[in-house]
């Protein structure tokens, strides 16, 4: 990666507590300042993320579940931030303990919130009565327990969490602070059911445990400066969380003297008569990601119509196999293109016929260009061919989802170990996308369910190919940039139009916006 790695470590709960102690010491004012940054950051993020569901009301009704510790203080200050954005809002706070039993900083946060109009307090028992009367809330902020949680939940907390979880029509957007209450180093069998979990200051390892996924929802990281000093503590978990600042190098102005060839020359070998849209999404992602030249090898059937749709691309019609897929004729069409190209993307929508698979296997073995392999190029014999490439061949990035990864790696295979064995960089797509080169593994939590639709991976593959074509010497960075950019654009699309009634291709329209405006947020 670049000299300053745009990521922060993912720590266990014990490591996070120790690092907080190292940063804040026993100074209550430092701790209060950190709590204020966390609360303000979470509140602002809730105001922003709520719009993935629907527009935020002018007078939102907010429910705060607050424990006596600092997690409760963060939740109370997040509610205060929402009131600043929507002064006509109404806040209902449900305190797990009486006000006089709150920790000093949590009591201070309570006093700050209670000084506003429109704030009422209820006990857990009174909350049950409110639910019974049909009371509803637009937002619920869960802050009953944080890092120090050890199961079991207290009977009172269990009843409160269960009541909220069982009332989807009464409690809307659900935001957890740091960890969903009930989740920790060891988790209870019940936890606060969050739509979003906001990791404040440090991303904690339990959020990345698949066993907790049902409670965690979408993970969002609130940076409050805990890693302004580089982390030098122990690490039981070797993964890092990617930050939007990975996009800084490509968000800069380009050199005025550059020509198109200095911004990459990408060949896209994809699509078939059965899946022509995969190639169109590849080239759409590549064009939006700024590559200088894109040449697409496409079956003759679609060359003319595709050229009319996207004239920026150099479309090469290729002979088709009887089933409408690429075959031996494509290899001939490609020979004069490879010497001038900087990267080859292959696989999306190509099909799994023997002719196509044999061609891909031969291409992987003999082409020395950097490669991006997606979808139908992710087959065991092709991955084996990757490991047989000459030593002077370019890097290989593969882009499997979980099912494709199991197909090429087998069950329960460690991602980093797989990458070392086959000499690849892997983008393992999912709710948490992991990028690994075998020596380092970086995670992105950006995007979300809006990406769970056909074609989003094809668009990502085009972006990876474009960025790799522009920076062949930094393939891991190119992979990370593509994943973060793609995820930020998905978030922007969801905020604009929701997660359901959208087209995959619309994602490309938000790539310029996030590169210009949001990469450093």
N, C-alpha and C positions, 0 to 999 in steps of 0.2 A: 504493500500500500504506500501511499504518499507519506512524507516524513511525520505529519501529525495525523494519526489514525482517527477517522471520524466515527468513533464508536466508544461505548463505555462498557465496563465489565458487568456481567451478570453474576451476582453474588448470592450465596446462601444467606438465610436469615441471620445466622450467627456472624458471618463475615460482614454483612450490612450493618448490624448493630455495632460491631467493633469499629468499622470505618466511620460511622456517624460519631461515635465516641471520640475517635481520633480527630475528627474535623471540628466538632463542637465543644469537646471537653465537658467541663461542668459549668460553663458560662450560660446562665439562663437567657441572657439577651441574645447571644448567638443562636441558641435554640429557638427563641421566639422569632428572630428574623427568618430562620429557616422554615418555621411553621407558617409564617406569613407568606413566604414565597411559594410554599407548597399549596396552601389554600387558594391563593390568588391564581396560581397556574392551573389547578384543577377546576376552579370555578370558570375561568375563561375557556378552558377546553370543553367543559360541559356545554356552555353556551354555543360553542362552535359545533360540537359533535351532535347535539340534539337535532340539528337540522337534517341529519341523515334520516331521521324518522319523519319529522314534519316541522313547519316553521315554529319557532319559539314564541309562545304567547306573550302579549305585552304585559300581562300580570300573571306570571307562572306561579303555580302552587308547588312548593318544594317541601319534601319530607326529609328530615335529617335524623338518622339513627346514630347516636353518639355514645360511645363508651367513655370511661373516665380518663383514658390515656391520651397520648398525643395523636393517635389516629382519629379520635373523636374531635380533637382540636382542629386538625386539618379539615375535617368535614364541616365543622361550624364556620371556619373561615372561607371555605369554598362557597357555602351558602351566602355569606356576606358579599362575596364577589359577584354572585348571580344577582343579588339585590342592587349592586352598583350598576349592573348592566340593565336591569329591569326594576327600577325603583318601586313600581306598583305591585311587585311580587308579594306573595304570602308564604311565610316559613312556619312549618310545624316541626318542632324539635322533640324527639323522643329520647330522653336520657336514660341510659341503663342504670345509672346511680343518681341520687339526689345531687343538686348543684354543689352543696357543701362538700361532697366527697370527690369532686373532680380534681385532677392534678392541677397544680398552680397555673401552668400555661394553658391547659384546657379550660380552666375557669376564666382565664383572661380572654380566651377566644370566645367563650360564651358571653361574657360581658360586652365584648365588641359587637357581637351579633344582636344581643338582646336590646342594645341601645337603639336599634332601628324599629320603626313602626311596622306593623304587620307580622310580628314574630310572636308565636305562642308556644308554650311548653306543655308536653303531655308525658305522663308515665306510661310504661308499657301497657298497663291495664286500661288506662284511658284511651290508648291507641286502638285497642280492640273495640271499644265503644264507638270511636270515630268511624272505623271500618263498617261497623254494623249499621250506622246511619246513612251509609252510601257516600261518605267523603271520598274525594279523589285527589290525586296529586300528579302533576305532569312529570316531576323529577323526584327520584329518591336517591339520597346520598348515604351509602353505608359506611359507617366509621366506628363500628362497635369494638373491633379488635384489630391489632396490627401485627408487627414483627414478633412481639412477645407472646403471641397466642400459643397455648398448648391445650389440646383437647382434654376433657370434653367441654362443649359449650355449657354454660350455666343453664339451668332450666328456664330462667327468665329470657336469656338471649335466644335459646332454641325456639321458644314459643314465638318470640318477636320475629325472628328470621323466617320461621315457617309461615306465619301469618302474612308477611310481605310476599314471600315466594308464591303463596297460594292465591294472591289477589292481583292477577295481571290486568284486570279491568279497572282496578282502583289505583294501582301504582304503575306509572308509565316508565319513562326512561330511567334505568337503574345504573347508578355509578358507584363502583367500589373504590375506596381509598387504599392504595398500596397493595392490599390483598383482600379478596372477598372474605368477610368475617366468617371464620370457620376453617379457612385454608391457612396452612403454615408449614413448618418443617415436617410436622405430622398433622394431617388434616382430620377433621371430624367427618362423620358420614353425612352431615348437613352443612351447607354454607349459603351465604347470601348469593342469590342468583343474579349476577351482574350482566348488563349489556356491554358495558365498558369498565375496565379496571385501569385506574390511573396510578402508575408506579411513580412515586414521588422521590426524586433524588437518586434512587438506586433501583435498578431492575432486579427483582428478587427471583431466585431460581424456582420456587414453587409455581410461579405464573407460567413457566415453560414446561411444566410436567404435564404430559397428556392426560394423566389421571384427574387433573384439576380443570381441564378444559371446559367441562359442562358448567362450571361456576364462574370462570374468569371472563368469558366473552372476548371482546376485542381489547387488546392491550395497548395502552398509550403511555408514553414515557414523559414525565415532567422533569426537565433538567433544572435543578435549583443550585447548581454550582458545586456539588460535592466532589466532582472530578476536575475542578480547575487545577488542583494538584494531582499529579498522576498517581494512580492507585499502586501501592507497593506492598499490599497485604497478601495473605494466602489466598489460593484459588482452588476450591474443590470442584468447580464447574468451569470448563475451559472455553465457554462460548461468550461472545461479545454481542452487544446490541448496537445495530447500525443507527446512525443519526442522519438527518437530512443534509447535514453539512458535507456529506460525501459528494454532493452535487456541485460544490463550489468550483472545482476546476472546469466543469462544462458550462457553468453559468456565467463565466467571464466573457468579455468581448473577445471575438476572434481576431487573429492578426490580420491587419489590413492587406498584407501582401500575399496571403494564402490563395491557392487555386483550389478548384474542386477536388483534385486528386490528393491534395494534402489533408482532406477530410474523409479519406477512406474510399475504397472501391469494393463494394460488397456484391457477391454473387448469391442469389437466392434460388436454391433448387428445392422446390416444394410443390404441393398441390397435385391434383389428378382430376380426372373426369368426375370421380365420386366426391371429391372434397376440394373444389376450386377456391372456396372462400378462404381456406387456410393460407394460401399464398398471398391473396389480396391483403389479409391482415398482417402477414409478415412484412410486406413492402410498406404498408401504412406505418407500422411501428418503426421500420428502418428510416423512412423519410422523415418522420417526426423527430427521430433521435439524431438527425443532423448529418448523416453520412453524405459524402459528396456525390458519389455515383452508385446507383443500384442497377444491376442487371439481373433480370428474372428469367429463368428458364422454365417455360410453361408449355403444356401440351398445345399443339397447333389449334385445337378446338377453341381455346380461349384467348389466344394471342391478340387478335384484333380487338375484341371487346374490352380486354384488360387495358390495352394501350389507349383506347378512348377514355376509359375511366381514370387512368393514372398516367398521363403522358410524360411525367417526370422520369419514369422508369424506362430502361431499355429492355423491351420484351423480346425474348428470343423464342420463337415457336419451335418445338421439338417433336420429332416423330413419337407417336404414341404406340404403346402395346395394345393388343386387342381389348384389354379391360380398361383402357383410357389412362393408364399410368405411364410413368417414365420407364425407359428401358435402355438398351444398349445405344440407341440412336442419340440419346441425351449426352452420353460420354463424348461422342464425336463432336457435338455442337459446343461442348465446353472446352475442348482442347485449346482453342485459340484465345479463350477468355482468361484462363487461369494465370498465365504469366503476368497479366496486368492487374490482377485482383489483389486485394489485401486480406480478405476474409471470405470464407464460404459458410453459408447457413444452409442446412439440409435437413429434411425429414418431415416437416409439417404437412399433414394431409397427403403424403405420397402413397400410402397403401402398403400392404405387407405381402404382395405377390412375389414369387421367387425372382423374377427378373429385376424388379425394383430393389429387392434386398441384396441380390448379388452385386448390382451396380453400386449400391451404397457401401458395401463391404470393400469392394475394390477401390472406390474413391477414398475411403478413410485410410486405407493402407498406402496409397500412392500419392495422394495430394499433400504437399508439404505446407499448404496455407494453414493459418489458424482456422479452427473449425468451431461452429456452433451446431450441435446435434439436438434435434427436438423430435418428439412424438414417434413417428414410424421409423426413425433412425435409432431409436432406443431399444435395440434387440440384443440378446446375449452375444451373438456371433459378431455383431458390429462393435460392441464394446470391447470384445476380445481383440478385434482388429485395431482398435485405438491403442491398446497396450503394445502392439507390434509396429507402431509407426517408427520411422527412423529418428535417431537422436536429434537431428537438426530440423525436425518438423515443428510447426507452430503449435501453440497451446490448443487444448480442446476444452470447450465448455459444453456441458450437457444440462438439459432443463427438464428433468422428470417431475411428475407429481408422484404421490406416494405409491400408487398402483404400478406406475412404470418403473419406479425405483426397485420395488420388490421383484418385478419381472427380470431386471438385469442384475440385481445384486443378491436376490434370495431373501428369506425372512430374517428379521432381527439382525441385520448387518449394520455395523457401525459406519456412519457416513464418512468420517475422516479416514477410517481404515480402507474403505472402498476407494476413496479418491487417491490414496497413496498406492494402492495396488494397481490401479488402471491409469494412473498419471493424468487425471482429469480434474477440472474444476466443476463441481456440481452445484446447481441451483435446485434445491429440493423444495418444490412449491407446496404451499399449504397455508392454513391459518397463520402459522408462524413459518416463514420461509427461511431456510438455512442455506447459506452459501459456504462451501468448504473447498479448500485445495489440499486437504490432508494435513496441513500444518496449522491452519487457523480456521475457525468456524464462526461465522457472523450471522446474526439473526435479524430479520426485519418483521415487524408486527404491523406494518402499514398495509393499507388496502382493506380487505374484509370481505363479507359475503357478496358484495357487488362483483367481485372477481370470480365467484363460483358460477360461471356460465361459459358455454362453449366459445372458443376463440380468444379468450383473454391470454392464454398461454402462447398462442400463435403471435399475437401482437408483442408480447414480451420477448419472444425469440427474435423477432425482427429488431427490437431495440438492442438486445444483447449483441447481435451481429453487427449493427451499426456502430455501437460504441467500441466493440473489439476492433473493428476495421480502422477506427481512428486512433487507437492506443494499443497496438499489438504488444507493446512491452509491459503493459500493466493489465493483464487479463483478469486478475482477481478484482481489481478496482473497477474495471468495466462491468463485470458481473454485478458487483454491489451497487454501482450507480444505476444500472438498468432496473434492478429490483426496487430500489428506493423510489426512483422516478415514477415507475409504473404504479407503485403503491400509493404515492402521494396523489397521482392523477386519479386513481380509483376513489380515494377519499374525497377529492374535490368534486368528482362526478356524483358521488352519493349525497354530498351536501347540497348540490344543485338540484338533483332530480330524484333522490331516494335510492334505495338499493334494489328495487324490484323492476320498475317500468323503464328500463334503459336498454340501449343496444350496446353490444360489446365495442363496436367501432367508435361509439361516442367517446370512449376512454381516450382515444388519440387526440381529441379536441381539447383536452385538459392538460396535455403535456406542456404546451407553451406557458400556460398560466402558472403552473407550479414551479417551473424552472425560473421564471422571471420574478415570482413573488413569494414563494413559500419554502424554498430549499433551506433557509437558515432559521425557520421558526422553531 
